[in-house]
Amino acid sequence: MCKVFIDTNVFLSLYQTNQNDLEKIFEDISKLKPSLVLVDQVSDEFLRNRDKIFFDQIKNVSKNKIPNLH
């Protein structure tokens, strides 16, 4: 059986995805659940780096810039 590994940057990019795309992405990830490989390093990197994503989004909003949602 084939295994699927999703890089931390892909998970972090979900914070910058519009709602409609996000629902589809989670549907696709759910289908892969039996084959999905998630290691502690990805989890740790995600938790460390998501604050930067939040900070960047807050900074953009405070500058009256709307982030480009894919």
PQR file of N, CA, C, O and H, with PARSE charges and radii, in Angstrom:
ATOM      1  N   MET A   1       0.834  -1.181   0.000 -0.4000 1.5000
ATOM      2  CA  MET A   1       0.000   0.000   0.000 -0.0000 2.0000
ATOM      3  C   MET A   1       0.883   1.251   0.000  0.5500 1.7000
ATOM      4  O   MET A   1       1.892   1.308   0.703 -0.5500 1.4000
ATOM      5  N   CYS A   2       0.503   2.227  -0.775 -0.4000 1.5000
ATOM      6  CA  CYS A   2       1.236   3.485  -0.882 -0.0000 2.0000
ATOM      7  C   CYS A   2       0.940   4.379   0.325  0.5500 1.7000
ATOM      8  O   CYS A   2      -0.201   4.453   0.781 -0.5500 1.4000
ATOM      9  H   CYS A   2      -0.317   2.181  -1.346  0.4000 1.0000
ATOM     10  N   LYS A   3       1.953   5.044   0.828 -0.4000 1.5000
ATOM     11  CA  LYS A   3       1.796   5.978   1.944 -0.0000 2.0000
ATOM     12  C   LYS A   3       1.922   7.408   1.433  0.5500 1.7000
ATOM     13  O   LYS A   3       2.624   7.664   0.454 -0.5500 1.4000
ATOM     14  H   LYS A   3       2.880   4.983   0.457  0.4000 1.0000
ATOM     15  N   VAL A   4       1.240   8.338   2.098 -0.4000 1.5000
ATOM     16  CA  VAL A   4       1.250   9.739   1.689 -0.0000 2.0000
ATOM     17  C   VAL A   4       1.788  10.576   2.838  0.5500 1.7000
ATOM     18  O   VAL A   4       1.332  10.469   3.977 -0.5500 1.4000
ATOM     19  H   VAL A   4       0.670   8.131   2.893  0.4000 1.0000
ATOM     20  N   PHE A   5       2.769  11.409   2.515 -0.4000 1.5000
ATOM     21  CA  PHE A   5       3.358  12.318   3.492 -0.0000 2.0000
ATOM     22  C   PHE A   5       3.074  13.746   3.035  0.5500 1.7000
ATOM     23  O   PHE A   5       3.363  14.105   1.894 -0.5500 1.4000
ATOM     24  H   PHE A   5       3.140  11.496   1.590  0.4000 1.0000
ATOM     25  N   ILE A   6       2.510  14.556   3.922 -0.4000 1.5000
ATOM     26  CA  ILE A   6       2.231  15.953   3.601 -0.0000 2.0000
ATOM     27  C   ILE A   6       3.192  16.824   4.385  0.5500 1.7000
ATOM     28  O   ILE A   6       3.274  16.738   5.610 -0.5500 1.4000
ATOM     29  H   ILE A   6       2.275  14.265   4.850  0.4000 1.0000
ATOM     30  N   ASP A   7       3.914  17.659   3.664 -0.4000 1.5000
ATOM     31  CA  ASP A   7       4.903  18.542   4.265 -0.0000 2.0000
ATOM     32  C   ASP A   7       4.246  19.601   5.152  0.5500 1.7000
ATOM     33  O   ASP A   7       3.099  19.985   4.924 -0.5500 1.4000
ATOM     34  H   ASP A   7       3.847  17.729   2.669  0.4000 1.0000
ATOM     35  N   THR A   8       4.963  20.057   6.139 -0.4000 1.5000
ATOM     36  CA  THR A   8       4.468  21.085   7.060 -0.0000 2.0000
ATOM     37  C   THR A   8       3.993  22.329   6.321  0.5500 1.7000
ATOM     38  O   THR A   8       2.966  22.906   6.680 -0.5500 1.4000
ATOM     39  H   THR A   8       5.894  19.745   6.324  0.4000 1.0000
ATOM     40  N   ASN A   9       4.716  22.745   5.305 -0.4000 1.5000
ATOM     41  CA  ASN A   9       4.345  23.954   4.568 -0.0000 2.0000
ATOM     42  C   ASN A   9       2.978  23.831   3.901  0.5500 1.7000
ATOM     43  O   ASN A   9       2.275  24.828   3.735 -0.5500 1.4000
ATOM     44  H   ASN A   9       5.550  22.276   5.013  0.4000 1.0000
ATOM     45  N   VAL A  10       2.611  22.641   3.527 -0.4000 1.5000
ATOM     46  CA  VAL A  10       1.286  22.427   2.933 -0.0000 2.0000
ATOM     47  C   VAL A  10       0.211  22.643   4.000  0.5500 1.7000
ATOM     48  O   VAL A  10      -0.799  23.297   3.742 -0.5500 1.4000
ATOM     49  H   VAL A  10       3.182  21.832   3.661  0.4000 1.0000
ATOM     50  N   PHE A  11       0.424  22.100   5.178 -0.4000 1.5000
ATOM     51  CA  PHE A  11      -0.536  22.317   6.262 -0.0000 2.0000
ATOM     52  C   PHE A  11      -0.620  23.794   6.635  0.5500 1.7000
ATOM     53  O   PHE A  11      -1.709  24.314   6.876 -0.5500 1.4000
ATOM     54  H   PHE A  11       1.244  21.568   5.388  0.4000 1.0000
ATOM     55  N   LEU A  12       0.518  24.464   6.682 -0.4000 1.5000
ATOM     56  CA  LEU A  12       0.522  25.890   7.021 -0.0000 2.0000
ATOM     57  C   LEU A  12      -0.182  26.724   5.956  0.5500 1.7000
ATOM     58  O   LEU A  12      -0.819  27.729   6.273 -0.5500 1.4000
ATOM     59  H   LEU A  12       1.403  24.041   6.485  0.4000 1.0000
ATOM     60  N   SER A  13      -0.071  26.323   4.727 -0.4000 1.5000
ATOM     61  CA  SER A  13      -0.715  27.077   3.640 -0.0000 2.0000
ATOM     62  C   SER A  13      -2.244  27.015   3.733  0.5500 1.7000
ATOM     63  O   SER A  13      -2.933  27.838   3.130 -0.5500 1.4000
ATOM     64  H   SER A  13       0.446  25.507   4.469  0.4000 1.0000
ATOM     65  N   LEU A  14      -2.767  26.059   4.474 -0.4000 1.5000
ATOM     66  CA  LEU A  14      -4.220  25.972   4.640 -0.0000 2.0000
ATOM     67  C   LEU A  14      -4.785  27.211   5.332  0.5500 1.7000
ATOM     68  O   LEU A  14      -5.952  27.551   5.137 -0.5500 1.4000
ATOM     69  H   LEU A  14      -2.207  25.391   4.964  0.4000 1.0000
ATOM     70  N   TYR A  15      -3.972  27.883   6.134 -0.4000 1.5000
ATOM     71  CA  TYR A  15      -4.417  29.116   6.794 -0.0000 2.0000
ATOM     72  C   TYR A  15      -4.617  30.253   5.795  0.5500 1.7000
ATOM     73  O   TYR A  15      -5.248  31.259   6.119 -0.5500 1.4000
ATOM     74  H   TYR A  15      -3.024  27.607   6.293  0.4000 1.0000
ATOM     75  N   GLN A  16      -4.092  30.103   4.604 -0.4000 1.5000
ATOM     76  CA  GLN A  16      -4.186  31.156   3.600 -0.0000 2.0000
ATOM     77  C   GLN A  16      -5.093  30.747   2.434  0.5500 1.7000
ATOM     78  O   GLN A  16      -5.026  31.322   1.348 -0.5500 1.4000
ATOM     79  H   GLN A  16      -3.579  29.286   4.340  0.4000 1.0000
ATOM     80  N   THR A  17      -5.919  29.767   2.677 -0.4000 1.5000
ATOM     81  CA  THR A  17      -6.805  29.243   1.656 -0.0000 2.0000
ATOM     82  C   THR A  17      -8.229  29.707   1.935  0.5500 1.7000
ATOM     83  O   THR A  17      -8.642  29.785   3.092 -0.5500 1.4000
ATOM     84  H   THR A  17      -5.973  29.300   3.560  0.4000 1.0000
ATOM     85  N   ASN A  18      -8.979  30.016   0.883 -0.4000 1.5000
ATOM     86  CA  ASN A  18     -10.354  30.457   1.128 -0.0000 2.0000
ATOM     87  C   ASN A  18     -11.219  29.289   1.597  0.5500 1.7000
ATOM     88  O   ASN A  18     -10.855  28.127   1.415 -0.5500 1.4000
ATOM     89  H   ASN A  18      -8.643  29.953  -0.057  0.4000 1.0000
ATOM     90  N   GLN A  19     -12.343  29.598   2.189 -0.4000 1.5000
ATOM     91  CA  GLN A  19     -13.196  28.603   2.842 -0.0000 2.0000
ATOM     92  C   GLN A  19     -13.673  27.504   1.891  0.5500 1.7000
ATOM     93  O   GLN A  19     -13.669  26.330   2.263 -0.5500 1.4000
ATOM     94  H   GLN A  19     -12.639  30.542   2.336  0.4000 1.0000
ATOM     95  N   ASN A  20     -14.081  27.859   0.684 -0.4000 1.5000
ATOM     96  CA  ASN A  20     -14.587  26.851  -0.253 -0.0000 2.0000
ATOM     97  C   ASN A  20     -13.515  25.840  -0.623  0.5500 1.7000
ATOM     98  O   ASN A  20     -13.773  24.637  -0.667 -0.5500 1.4000
ATOM     99  H   ASN A  20     -14.085  28.813   0.382  0.4000 1.0000
ATOM    100  N   ASP A  21     -12.320  26.330  -0.888 -0.4000 1.5000
ATOM    101  CA  ASP A  21     -11.218  25.422  -1.214 -0.0000 2.0000
ATOM    102  C   ASP A  21     -10.837  24.567  -0.009  0.5500 1.7000
ATOM    103  O   ASP A  21     -10.488  23.395  -0.154 -0.5500 1.4000
ATOM    104  H   ASP A  21     -12.111  27.307  -0.853  0.4000 1.0000
ATOM    105  N   LEU A  22     -10.905  25.149   1.148 -0.4000 1.5000
ATOM    106  CA  LEU A  22     -10.518  24.457   2.377 -0.0000 2.0000
ATOM    107  C   LEU A  22     -11.384  23.221   2.619  0.5500 1.7000
ATOM    108  O   LEU A  22     -10.875  22.164   2.992 -0.5500 1.4000
ATOM    109  H   LEU A  22     -11.188  26.101   1.265  0.4000 1.0000
ATOM    110  N   GLU A  23     -12.659  23.355   2.413 -0.4000 1.5000
ATOM    111  CA  GLU A  23     -13.567  22.219   2.597 -0.0000 2.0000
ATOM    112  C   GLU A  23     -13.197  21.067   1.653  0.5500 1.7000
ATOM    113  O   GLU A  23     -13.182  19.903   2.053 -0.5500 1.4000
ATOM    114  H   GLU A  23     -13.073  24.213   2.110  0.4000 1.0000
ATOM    115  N   LYS A  24     -12.904  21.407   0.419 -0.4000 1.5000
ATOM    116  CA  LYS A  24     -12.514  20.382  -0.565 -0.0000 2.0000
ATOM    117  C   LYS A  24     -11.180  19.728  -0.183  0.5500 1.7000
ATOM    118  O   LYS A  24     -11.013  18.515  -0.307 -0.5500 1.4000
ATOM    119  H   LYS A  24     -12.915  22.353   0.094  0.4000 1.0000
ATOM    120  N   ILE A  25     -10.255  20.540   0.275 -0.4000 1.5000
ATOM    121  CA  ILE A  25      -8.944  20.018   0.676 -0.0000 2.0000
ATOM    122  C   ILE A  25      -9.098  19.032   1.826  0.5500 1.7000
ATOM    123  O   ILE A  25      -8.487  17.963   1.811 -0.5500 1.4000
ATOM    124  H   ILE A  25     -10.391  21.526   0.375  0.4000 1.0000
ATOM    125  N   PHE A  26      -9.911  19.382   2.827 -0.4000 1.5000
ATOM    126  CA  PHE A  26     -10.103  18.477   3.960 -0.0000 2.0000
ATOM    127  C   PHE A  26     -10.848  17.207   3.550  0.5500 1.7000
ATOM    128  O   PHE A  26     -10.601  16.139   4.110 -0.5500 1.4000
ATOM    129  H   PHE A  26     -10.407  20.251   2.839  0.4000 1.0000
ATOM    130  N   GLU A  27     -11.737  17.310   2.599 -0.4000 1.5000
ATOM    131  CA  GLU A  27     -12.375  16.105   2.058 -0.0000 2.0000
ATOM    132  C   GLU A  27     -11.326  15.180   1.453  0.5500 1.7000
ATOM    133  O   GLU A  27     -11.321  13.975   1.705 -0.5500 1.4000
ATOM    134  H   GLU A  27     -11.938  18.178   2.144  0.4000 1.0000
ATOM    135  N   ASP A  28     -10.433  15.766   0.644 -0.4000 1.5000
ATOM    136  CA  ASP A  28      -9.385  14.974   0.002 -0.0000 2.0000
ATOM    137  C   ASP A  28      -8.435  14.352   1.025  0.5500 1.7000
ATOM    138  O   ASP A  28      -8.057  13.187   0.905 -0.5500 1.4000
ATOM    139  H   ASP A  28     -10.437  16.744   0.439  0.4000 1.0000
ATOM    140  N   ILE A  29      -8.058  15.133   2.023 -0.4000 1.5000
ATOM    141  CA  ILE A  29      -7.163  14.605   3.065 -0.0000 2.0000
ATOM    142  C   ILE A  29      -7.852  13.485   3.836  0.5500 1.7000
ATOM    143  O   ILE A  29      -7.218  12.488   4.181 -0.5500 1.4000
ATOM    144  H   ILE A  29      -8.365  16.079   2.121  0.4000 1.0000
ATOM    145  N   SER A  30      -9.137  13.643   4.108 -0.4000 1.5000
ATOM    146  CA  SER A  30      -9.885  12.602   4.826 -0.0000 2.0000
ATOM    147  C   SER A  30      -9.893  11.285   4.057  0.5500 1.7000
ATOM    148  O   SER A  30      -9.815  10.211   4.653 -0.5500 1.4000
ATOM    149  H   SER A  30      -9.652  14.453   3.828  0.4000 1.0000
ATOM    150  N   LYS A  31      -9.985  11.371   2.750 -0.4000 1.5000
ATOM    151  CA  LYS A  31      -9.961  10.158   1.920 -0.0000 2.0000
ATOM    152  C   LYS A  31      -8.605   9.452   2.016  0.5500 1.7000
ATOM    153  O   LYS A  31      -8.517   8.233   1.874 -0.5500 1.4000
ATOM    154  H   LYS A  31     -10.048  12.243   2.266  0.4000 1.0000
ATOM    155  N   LEU A  32      -7.565  10.229   2.255 -0.4000 1.5000
ATOM    156  CA  LEU A  32      -6.212   9.671   2.343 -0.0000 2.0000
ATOM    157  C   LEU A  32      -5.857   9.165   3.748  0.5500 1.7000
ATOM    158  O   LEU A  32      -4.793   8.580   3.952 -0.5500 1.4000
ATOM    159  H   LEU A  32      -7.637  11.220   2.370  0.4000 1.0000
ATOM    160  N   LYS A  33      -6.727   9.389   4.681 -0.4000 1.5000
ATOM    161  CA  LYS A  33      -6.422   9.098   6.085 -0.0000 2.0000
ATOM    162  C   LYS A  33      -5.779   7.725   6.323  0.5500 1.7000
ATOM    163  O   LYS A  33      -4.810   7.649   7.078 -0.5500 1.4000
ATOM    164  H   LYS A  33      -7.591   9.864   4.515  0.4000 1.0000
ATOM    165  N   PRO A  34      -6.266   6.656   5.725 -0.5600 1.5000
ATOM    166  CA  PRO A  34      -5.631   5.351   5.973  0.2800 2.0000
ATOM    167  C   PRO A  34      -4.175   5.271   5.485  0.5500 1.7000
ATOM    168  O   PRO A  34      -3.394   4.463   5.988 -0.5500 1.4000
ATOM    169  N   SER A  35      -3.822   6.103   4.516 -0.4000 1.5000
ATOM    170  CA  SER A  35      -2.477   6.062   3.952 -0.0000 2.0000
ATOM    171  C   SER A  35      -1.605   7.229   4.407  0.5500 1.7000
ATOM    172  O   SER A  35      -0.440   7.326   4.022 -0.5500 1.4000
ATOM    173  H   SER A  35      -4.457   6.759   4.108  0.4000 1.0000
ATOM    174  N   LEU A  36      -2.160   8.095   5.207 -0.4000 1.5000
ATOM    175  CA  LEU A  36      -1.458   9.307   5.608 -0.0000 2.0000
ATOM    176  C   LEU A  36      -0.413   9.026   6.679  0.5500 1.7000
ATOM    177  O   LEU A  36      -0.672   8.329   7.660 -0.5500 1.4000
ATOM    178  H   LEU A  36      -3.107   8.016   5.520  0.4000 1.0000
ATOM    179  N   VAL A  37       0.772   9.584   6.466 -0.4000 1.5000
ATOM    180  CA  VAL A  37       1.858   9.460   7.429 -0.0000 2.0000
ATOM    181  C   VAL A  37       2.095  10.840   8.029  0.5500 1.7000
ATOM    182  O   VAL A  37       2.349  11.806   7.310 -0.5500 1.4000
ATOM    183  H   VAL A  37       0.982  10.150   5.669  0.4000 1.0000
ATOM    184  N   LEU A  38       2.011  10.920   9.335 -0.4000 1.5000
ATOM    185  CA  LEU A  38       2.255  12.182  10.028 -0.0000 2.0000
ATOM    186  C   LEU A  38       3.280  11.916  11.129  0.5500 1.7000
ATOM    187  O   LEU A  38       3.036  11.140  12.053 -0.5500 1.4000
ATOM    188  H   LEU A  38       1.805  10.135   9.919  0.4000 1.0000
ATOM    189  N   VAL A  39       4.413  12.566  11.011 -0.4000 1.5000
ATOM    190  CA  VAL A  39       5.487  12.349  11.984 -0.0000 2.0000
ATOM    191  C   VAL A  39       5.510  13.498  12.986  0.5500 1.7000
ATOM    192  O   VAL A  39       4.973  14.574  12.725 -0.5500 1.4000
ATOM    193  H   VAL A  39       4.611  13.197  10.261  0.4000 1.0000
ATOM    194  N   ASP A  40       6.132  13.259  14.121 -0.4000 1.5000
ATOM    195  CA  ASP A  40       6.194  14.279  15.172 -0.0000 2.0000
ATOM    196  C   ASP A  40       6.862  15.563  14.699  0.5500 1.7000
ATOM    197  O   ASP A  40       6.476  16.655  15.118 -0.5500 1.4000
ATOM    198  H   ASP A  40       6.568  12.385  14.333  0.4000 1.0000
ATOM    199  N   GLN A  41       7.842  15.442  13.845 -0.4000 1.5000
ATOM    200  CA  GLN A  41       8.548  16.628  13.364 -0.0000 2.0000
ATOM    201  C   GLN A  41       7.590  17.573  12.630  0.5500 1.7000
ATOM    202  O   GLN A  41       7.678  18.789  12.800 -0.5500 1.4000
ATOM    203  H   GLN A  41       8.156  14.556  13.505  0.4000 1.0000
ATOM    204  N   VAL A  42       6.687  17.036  11.826 -0.4000 1.5000
ATOM    205  CA  VAL A  42       5.715  17.869  11.108 -0.0000 2.0000
ATOM    206  C   VAL A  42       4.789  18.563  12.096  0.5500 1.7000
ATOM    207  O   VAL A  42       4.496  19.751  11.961 -0.5500 1.4000
ATOM    208  H   VAL A  42       6.616  16.049  11.687  0.4000 1.0000
ATOM    209  N   SER A  43       4.342  17.826  13.070 -0.4000 1.5000
ATOM    210  CA  SER A  43       3.474  18.413  14.094 -0.0000 2.0000
ATOM    211  C   SER A  43       4.188  19.532  14.851  0.5500 1.7000
ATOM    212  O   SER A  43       3.615  20.601  15.062 -0.5500 1.4000
ATOM    213  H   SER A  43       4.580  16.861  13.180  0.4000 1.0000
ATOM    214  N   ASP A  44       5.414  19.295  15.251 -0.4000 1.5000
ATOM    215  CA  ASP A  44       6.199  20.311  15.970 -0.0000 2.0000
ATOM    216  C   ASP A  44       6.444  21.547  15.104  0.5500 1.7000
ATOM    217  O   ASP A  44       6.290  22.675  15.572 -0.5500 1.4000
ATOM    218  H   ASP A  44       5.879  18.426  15.079  0.4000 1.0000
ATOM    219  N   GLU A  45       6.823  21.336  13.855 -0.4000 1.5000
ATOM    220  CA  GLU A  45       7.066  22.471  12.945 -0.0000 2.0000
ATOM    221  C   GLU A  45       5.786  23.277  12.732  0.5500 1.7000
ATOM    222  O   GLU A  45       5.811  24.508  12.704 -0.5500 1.4000
ATOM    223  H   GLU A  45       6.949  20.420  13.475  0.4000 1.0000
ATOM    224  N   PHE A  46       4.685  22.576  12.586 -0.4000 1.5000
ATOM    225  CA  PHE A  46       3.404  23.242  12.387 -0.0000 2.0000
ATOM    226  C   PHE A  46       3.084  24.144  13.579  0.5500 1.7000
ATOM    227  O   PHE A  46       2.740  25.313  13.406 -0.5500 1.4000
ATOM    228  H   PHE A  46       4.664  21.577  12.609  0.4000 1.0000
ATOM    229  N   LEU A  47       3.197  23.602  14.768 -0.4000 1.5000
ATOM    230  CA  LEU A  47       2.887  24.382  15.967 -0.0000 2.0000
ATOM    231  C   LEU A  47       3.833  25.574  16.145  0.5500 1.7000
ATOM    232  O   LEU A  47       3.412  26.637  16.599 -0.5500 1.4000
ATOM    233  H   LEU A  47       3.477  22.652  14.909  0.4000 1.0000
ATOM    234  N   ARG A  48       5.094  25.399  15.792 -0.4000 1.5000
ATOM    235  CA  ARG A  48       6.060  26.503  15.913 -0.0000 2.0000
ATOM    236  C   ARG A  48       5.816  27.595  14.882  0.5500 1.7000
ATOM    237  O   ARG A  48       5.965  28.778  15.189 -0.5500 1.4000
ATOM    238  H   ARG A  48       5.436  24.535  15.423  0.4000 1.0000
ATOM    239  N   ASN A  49       5.447  27.220  13.675 -0.4000 1.5000
ATOM    240  CA  ASN A  49       5.395  28.175  12.569 -0.0000 2.0000
ATOM    241  C   ASN A  49       4.030  28.801  12.319  0.5500 1.7000
ATOM    242  O   ASN A  49       3.941  29.801  11.606 -0.5500 1.4000
ATOM    243  H   ASN A  49       5.327  26.259  13.426  0.4000 1.0000
ATOM    244  N   ARG A  50       2.977  28.248  12.879 -0.4000 1.5000
ATOM    245  CA  ARG A  50       1.653  28.818  12.602 -0.0000 2.0000
ATOM    246  C   ARG A  50       1.497  30.210  13.200  0.5500 1.7000
ATOM    247  O   ARG A  50       0.743  31.028  12.673 -0.5500 1.4000
ATOM    248  H   ARG A  50       3.050  27.436  13.459  0.4000 1.0000
ATOM    249  N   ASP A  51       2.202  30.488  14.292 -0.4000 1.5000
ATOM    250  CA  ASP A  51       2.135  31.824  14.877 -0.0000 2.0000
ATOM    251  C   ASP A  51       2.638  32.891  13.902  0.5500 1.7000
ATOM    252  O   ASP A  51       2.111  34.002  13.869 -0.5500 1.4000
ATOM    253  H   ASP A  51       2.815  29.824  14.720  0.4000 1.0000
ATOM    254  N   LYS A  52       3.637  32.558  13.127 -0.4000 1.5000
ATOM    255  CA  LYS A  52       4.146  33.500  12.131 -0.0000 2.0000
ATOM    256  C   LYS A  52       3.076  33.784  11.071  0.5500 1.7000
ATOM    257  O   LYS A  52       2.907  34.925  10.642 -0.5500 1.4000
ATOM    258  H   LYS A  52       4.065  31.655  13.154  0.4000 1.0000
ATOM    259  N   ILE A  53       2.370  32.755  10.661 -0.4000 1.5000
ATOM    260  CA  ILE A  53       1.287  32.931   9.693 -0.0000 2.0000
ATOM    261  C   ILE A  53       0.218  33.855  10.274  0.5500 1.7000
ATOM    262  O   ILE A  53      -0.240  34.780   9.602 -0.5500 1.4000
ATOM    263  H   ILE A  53       2.508  31.828  11.009  0.4000 1.0000
ATOM    264  N   PHE A  54      -0.176  33.606  11.512 -0.4000 1.5000
ATOM    265  CA  PHE A  54      -1.172  34.459  12.167 -0.0000 2.0000
ATOM    266  C   PHE A  54      -0.682  35.898  12.250  0.5500 1.7000
ATOM    267  O   PHE A  54      -1.426  36.831  11.949 -0.5500 1.4000
ATOM    268  H   PHE A  54       0.196  32.854  12.058  0.4000 1.0000
ATOM    269  N   PHE A  55       0.561  36.076  12.656 -0.4000 1.5000
ATOM    270  CA  PHE A  55       1.118  37.419  12.789 -0.0000 2.0000
ATOM    271  C   PHE A  55       1.124  38.146  11.442  0.5500 1.7000
ATOM    272  O   PHE A  55       0.766  39.321  11.365 -0.5500 1.4000
ATOM    273  H   PHE A  55       1.166  35.318  12.901  0.4000 1.0000
ATOM    274  N   ASP A  56       1.529  37.451  10.395 -0.4000 1.5000
ATOM    275  CA  ASP A  56       1.547  38.056   9.059 -0.0000 2.0000
ATOM    276  C   ASP A  56       0.140  38.462   8.614  0.5500 1.7000
ATOM    277  O   ASP A  56      -0.035  39.523   8.014 -0.5500 1.4000
ATOM    278  H   ASP A  56       1.821  36.497  10.457  0.4000 1.0000
ATOM    279  N   GLN A  57      -0.852  37.637   8.899 -0.4000 1.5000
ATOM    280  CA  GLN A  57      -2.222  37.969   8.518 -0.0000 2.0000
ATOM    281  C   GLN A  57      -2.742  39.163   9.312  0.5500 1.7000
ATOM    282  O   GLN A  57      -3.422  40.029   8.761 -0.5500 1.4000
ATOM    283  H   GLN A  57      -0.710  36.775   9.386  0.4000 1.0000
ATOM    284  N   ILE A  58      -2.426  39.211  10.585 -0.4000 1.5000
ATOM    285  CA  ILE A  58      -2.835  40.350  11.413 -0.0000 2.0000
ATOM    286  C   ILE A  58      -2.165  41.624  10.922  0.5500 1.7000
ATOM    287  O   ILE A  58      -2.793  42.680  10.850 -0.5500 1.4000
ATOM    288  H   ILE A  58      -1.874  38.508  11.032  0.4000 1.0000
ATOM    289  N   LYS A  59      -0.897  41.518  10.587 -0.4000 1.5000
ATOM    290  CA  LYS A  59      -0.163  42.672  10.079 -0.0000 2.0000
ATOM    291  C   LYS A  59      -0.780  43.183   8.776  0.5500 1.7000
ATOM    292  O   LYS A  59      -0.909  44.393   8.586 -0.5500 1.4000
ATOM    293  H   LYS A  59      -0.386  40.660  10.645  0.4000 1.0000
ATOM    294  N   ASN A  60      -1.158  42.279   7.888 -0.4000 1.5000
ATOM    295  CA  ASN A  60      -1.787  42.672   6.623 -0.0000 2.0000
ATOM    296  C   ASN A  60      -3.139  43.339   6.855  0.5500 1.7000
ATOM    297  O   ASN A  60      -3.464  44.333   6.204 -0.5500 1.4000
ATOM    298  H   ASN A  60      -1.053  41.297   8.042  0.4000 1.0000
ATOM    299  N   VAL A  61      -3.911  42.806   7.764 -0.4000 1.5000
ATOM    300  CA  VAL A  61      -5.213  43.397   8.057 -0.0000 2.0000
ATOM    301  C   VAL A  61      -5.032  44.777   8.692  0.5500 1.7000
ATOM    302  O   VAL A  61      -5.767  45.711   8.373 -0.5500 1.4000
ATOM    303  H   VAL A  61      -3.647  41.999   8.292  0.4000 1.0000
ATOM    304  N   SER A  62      -4.076  44.898   9.571 -0.4000 1.5000
ATOM    305  CA  SER A  62      -3.851  46.189  10.231 -0.0000 2.0000
ATOM    306  C   SER A  62      -3.355  47.246   9.246  0.5500 1.7000
ATOM    307  O   SER A  62      -3.521  48.442   9.490 -0.5500 1.4000
ATOM    308  H   SER A  62      -3.478  44.139   9.830  0.4000 1.0000
ATOM    309  N   LYS A  63      -2.755  46.823   8.147 -0.4000 1.5000
ATOM    310  CA  LYS A  63      -2.305  47.745   7.103 -0.0000 2.0000
ATOM    311  C   LYS A  63      -3.387  47.918   6.032  0.5500 1.7000
ATOM    312  O   LYS A  63      -3.149  48.506   4.977 -0.5500 1.4000
ATOM    313  H   LYS A  63      -2.621  45.853   7.949  0.4000 1.0000
ATOM    314  N   ASN A  64      -4.575  47.394   6.325 -0.4000 1.5000
ATOM    315  CA  ASN A  64      -5.695  47.430   5.388 -0.0000 2.0000
ATOM    316  C   ASN A  64      -5.418  46.700   4.085  0.5500 1.7000
ATOM    317  O   ASN A  64      -5.927  47.066   3.025 -0.5500 1.4000
ATOM    318  H   ASN A  64      -4.769  46.916   7.182  0.4000 1.0000
ATOM    319  N   LYS A  65      -4.620  45.686   4.185 -0.4000 1.5000
ATOM    320  CA  LYS A  65      -4.341  44.845   3.023 -0.0000 2.0000
ATOM    321  C   LYS A  65      -5.101  43.530   3.190  0.5500 1.7000
ATOM    322  O   LYS A  65      -5.060  42.906   4.250 -0.5500 1.4000
ATOM    323  H   LYS A  65      -4.206  45.389   5.046  0.4000 1.0000
ATOM    324  N   ILE A  66      -5.761  43.143   2.180 -0.4000 1.5000
ATOM    325  CA  ILE A  66      -6.470  41.865   2.216 -0.0000 2.0000
ATOM    326  C   ILE A  66      -5.563  40.836   1.559  0.5500 1.7000
ATOM    327  O   ILE A  66      -5.141  41.024   0.417 -0.5500 1.4000
ATOM    328  H   ILE A  66      -5.794  43.651   1.319  0.4000 1.0000
ATOM    329  N   PRO A  67      -5.255  39.740   2.272 -0.5600 1.5000
ATOM    330  CA  PRO A  67      -4.360  38.731   1.687  0.2800 2.0000
ATOM    331  C   PRO A  67      -4.973  38.122   0.419  0.5500 1.7000
ATOM    332  O   PRO A  67      -6.190  37.978   0.302 -0.5500 1.4000
ATOM    333  N   ASN A  68      -4.122  37.783  -0.492 -0.4000 1.5000
ATOM    334  CA  ASN A  68      -4.556  37.150  -1.727 -0.0000 2.0000
ATOM    335  C   ASN A  68      -4.918  35.707  -1.431  0.5500 1.7000
ATOM    336  O   ASN A  68      -4.029  34.878  -1.235 -0.5500 1.4000
ATOM    337  H   ASN A  68      -3.134  37.901  -0.396  0.4000 1.0000
ATOM    338  N   LEU A  69      -6.199  35.393  -1.395 -0.4000 1.5000
ATOM    339  CA  LEU A  69      -6.653  34.043  -1.128 -0.0000 2.0000
ATOM    340  C   LEU A  69      -6.742  33.294  -2.437  0.5500 1.7000
ATOM    341  O   LEU A  69      -7.367  33.759  -3.390 -0.5500 1.4000
ATOM    342  H   LEU A  69      -6.921  36.066  -1.554  0.4000 1.0000
ATOM    343  N   HIS A  70      -6.127  32.160  -2.480 -0.4000 1.5000
ATOM    344  CA  HIS A  70      -6.041  31.374  -3.722 -0.0000 2.0000
ATOM    345  C   HIS A  70      -7.400  31.001  -4.208  0.5500 1.7000
ATOM    346  O   HIS A  70      -7.527  30.340  -5.239 -0.5500 1.4000
ATOM    347  H   HIS A  70      -5.619  31.782  -1.706  0.4000 1.0000
TER
END
